[in-house]
Amino acid sequence: MRTSGQKINASLKNQIIKSLAKVLVAFKNINDADKFLRDFYTESELETFSKRLAIAYWLKKGRSYTNIRDNLKVSSATVAAVQSMMEKTSFQRALKELEADEWASLWEKRIKKIIK
């Protein structure tokens, strides 16, 4: 999908972004949200946004620019741009959410081993 390249009114832009955020928050489970994202975004758009989060996550885990660049097939400039985004509060919150999910998955596996 192509856009005209023309800028829309800032107030309208904020409204439609909030509408998208409301839709995402309304999903009751991960599978429904995943399906929506795959249906709504083009494959390329979804990959681009997903890579940003992956870059931030791997940077936080201490991976090098080279490792991230080679594995995610992104430029060093993209990694640097994402690194600067990581200072934003909302980005930090998203990373904490990913870390919490990782922690929960780790403990779920450990508990399953103990129960068996």
Buried (B, 14 or more C-beta within 10 A) or exposed (E): EEEEEEEEEEEEEEEEEEEEEEEEEEBEEEEEBEEBBEEEBEEEEBBEEEBBBBBBBBBBEEBEBEEBBEEBEBEEEBBEEBBEBBEEEEBBEBBEEBEEEEEEEEEEEEEEEEEE
